[in-house]
Amino acid sequence: MKFTVADMSCGHCTATIEKAVADAGGRATTDLSEHSVTVEGLDGARAEQVIRDAGYPPEPAN
């Protein structure tokens, strides 16, 4: 599942999201220039909640 995370602005942001997703049992690939996060290993709702709980508002990307 791919998300747009407009508030993701630095390496600390990407590391925080990647760690949160990993701690939940998934894997996140971030692209800071596109403000996107691709999550594997979690269903969409769980991935969205994990990113939100990490402090970032995700929006499902098309």
C-alpha positions, 0 to 999 in steps of 0.5 A: 500500500502506498501513502502520501505523507506531506509532513515528512520533511527530513531523514528523521521523519523517514527513519521514524516511519520506517521504524514504526512500520518495522516494529508493527511487523511490516516494511516501509520504503520511503521517498522523501522527494515524493513524500511517499511511503510504501508499506509491505506486510501490513494491511492498509488500515493497519499501515495507516494507523501505524504511520498516524501513531508515529505522528504523521498524517498519511493519505492513501496514494493512487 
